[in-house]
């Protein structure tokens, strides 16, 4: 089984109905349960919002969303949980996805197999990579869909 960090590979197979050369990716699966929490616009980050493999705050004029560890999210908080996180591994020898190099199609290559498998997603990006969160009950189904499409999935290596 490919190890995390093996990065982008070229392969052959379908991508959104097309055939020919497609790019495949390596993903790392993180073990902890995550929550996606909605707060009001301009909300402060609550003390209970614990960091995890990924901790993200996204604020707009109409809401603040937090991705955090699910274990301490209050029952009354407006949230969706539990979720499992998968991180796209950058190409071997690269620390991150260099958007200035014209990298395109990463999410479509990874989300199309999940749509075909009827797996819902919450996607977000950091400076270094893309993250795909799926309902915990669908995590194995997501892995199977990616493997059928030529992508590699391995347990995350602790940092």
C-alpha positions as CSV (number, residue, x, y, z in Angstrom):
1,X,0.0,0.0,0.0
2,X,1.4,3.5,-0.9
3,X,2.6,5.5,2.1
4,X,1.4,9.0,2.9
5,X,3.5,11.6,1.2
6,X,4.0,9.7,-2.0
7,X,2.0,12.6,-3.6
8,X,0.6,13.1,-7.0
9,X,0.9,10.3,-9.6
10,X,-0.2,10.1,-13.2
11,X,-2.5,7.3,-14.2
12,X,-5.1,6.3,-16.6
13,X,-8.8,6.0,-16.0
14,X,-12.1,8.0,-16.0
15,X,-12.5,11.4,-14.5
16,X,-15.9,13.1,-14.7
17,X,-16.8,11.0,-17.8
18,X,-13.6,11.5,-19.6
19,X,-11.0,8.8,-20.4
20,X,-7.2,9.1,-20.8
21,X,-4.5,10.3,-18.6
22,X,-5.7,11.5,-15.2
23,X,-3.9,12.7,-12.1
24,X,-4.3,10.6,-9.0
25,X,-3.5,11.6,-5.4
26,X,-2.4,10.2,-2.1
27,X,-4.5,11.1,0.9
28,X,-3.9,10.7,4.7
29,X,-6.8,9.6,6.9
30,X,-6.9,11.2,10.4
31,X,-8.2,9.1,13.2
32,X,-10.0,11.7,15.4
33,X,-13.7,12.7,15.2
34,X,-14.3,16.3,14.0
35,X,-17.2,18.7,14.2
36,X,-18.3,21.5,12.0
37,X,-19.8,24.2,14.2
38,X,-21.7,27.3,13.2
39,X,-21.5,30.5,15.3
40,X,-22.9,33.9,14.7
41,X,-21.1,36.6,12.6
42,X,-18.0,38.0,14.4
43,X,-18.2,35.4,17.2
44,X,-15.2,34.8,19.4
45,X,-13.6,31.4,19.3
46,X,-15.1,29.5,22.3
47,X,-12.8,27.9,24.9
48,X,-14.3,24.5,24.2
49,X,-13.2,24.6,20.5
50,X,-10.2,22.2,20.8
51,X,-7.5,21.9,18.2
52,X,-7.2,18.6,16.4
53,X,-5.4,17.3,13.2
54,X,-7.2,20.3,11.7
55,X,-8.5,23.4,13.4
56,X,-10.1,26.0,11.1
57,X,-12.0,29.2,11.5
58,X,-13.8,30.7,8.6
59,X,-15.7,34.0,9.1
60,X,-18.0,35.8,6.7
61,X,-20.4,38.7,7.2
62,X,-23.2,36.2,8.0
63,X,-21.5,33.5,10.1
64,X,-18.4,32.0,11.7
65,X,-17.7,28.3,11.1
66,X,-15.2,26.3,13.1
67,X,-13.8,22.8,12.3
68,X,-12.5,21.4,15.6
69,X,-12.3,18.2,17.7
70,X,-15.9,16.8,18.2
71,X,-15.3,15.6,21.8
72,X,-16.0,18.9,23.6
73,X,-18.6,20.6,21.4
74,X,-21.6,21.4,23.6
75,X,-24.8,19.5,22.8
76,X,-26.6,22.8,22.3
77,X,-24.1,24.1,19.7
78,X,-25.3,24.1,16.2
79,X,-23.0,21.5,14.6
80,X,-22.6,18.6,12.4
81,X,-20.6,15.7,13.7
82,X,-18.8,13.3,13.7
83,X,-16.6,13.8,10.6
84,X,-13.4,12.1,9.5
85,X,-10.7,14.2,7.8
86,X,-8.6,13.3,4.8
87,X,-5.6,15.5,3.8
88,X,-4.3,15.5,0.2
89,X,-0.6,14.9,0.3
90,X,1.6,17.3,-1.7
91,X,3.7,15.9,-4.5
92,X,6.8,14.2,-3.2
93,X,9.6,16.7,-2.7
94,X,7.2,19.6,-2.3
95,X,6.1,21.1,1.0
96,X,2.7,22.3,-0.4
97,X,0.6,22.8,-3.5
98,X,2.1,25.7,-5.4
99,X,-1.0,27.4,-6.8
100,X,1.1,29.7,-8.8
101,X,2.3,26.7,-10.8
102,X,-1.1,26.2,-12.3
103,X,-2.3,23.2,-10.2
104,X,-5.9,22.6,-11.2
105,X,-8.5,19.9,-10.8
106,X,-7.4,18.5,-7.5
107,X,-10.8,18.8,-5.8
108,X,-12.7,17.7,-8.9
109,X,-10.5,14.6,-9.2
110,X,-11.2,13.7,-5.5
111,X,-14.8,14.8,-5.1
112,X,-16.2,13.2,-8.3
113,X,-15.7,9.6,-7.0
114,X,-17.4,10.6,-3.7
115,X,-20.4,12.1,-5.5
116,X,-20.7,8.9,-7.5
117,X,-20.6,6.9,-4.2
118,X,-23.2,9.2,-2.7
119,X,-20.8,10.5,0.0
120,X,-21.4,14.1,1.2
121,X,-18.3,16.3,1.8
122,X,-17.1,19.4,3.6
123,X,-14.0,20.6,1.7
124,X,-11.6,23.3,2.8
125,X,-8.1,24.4,1.9
126,X,-5.1,25.6,3.7
127,X,-2.0,27.2,2.3
128,X,-0.4,23.8,2.0
129,X,-3.1,21.4,0.9
130,X,-6.8,20.5,0.6
131,X,-8.8,18.8,3.3
132,X,-11.9,16.7,2.7
133,X,-14.1,15.9,5.6
134,X,-16.8,13.2,5.3
135,X,-19.3,11.9,7.8
136,X,-17.5,9.3,10.0
137,X,-20.0,6.6,9.0
138,X,-19.0,7.1,5.3
139,X,-15.2,7.3,5.8
140,X,-14.6,3.7,4.7
141,X,-17.0,4.1,1.7
142,X,-15.0,7.3,0.7
143,X,-11.7,5.3,0.9
144,X,-13.2,2.6,-1.3
145,X,-14.4,5.1,-3.9
146,X,-11.0,6.8,-4.0
147,X,-9.1,3.5,-4.4
148,X,-11.4,2.4,-7.3
149,X,-10.5,5.7,-9.0
150,X,-6.8,5.1,-8.6
151,X,-6.1,7.3,-5.5
152,X,-4.1,6.0,-2.5
153,X,-5.3,6.4,1.1
154,X,-3.2,5.6,4.2
155,X,-3.4,6.3,7.9
156,X,-2.0,9.7,8.8
157,X,1.5,9.7,10.2
158,X,1.6,11.6,13.5
159,X,3.7,14.8,13.4
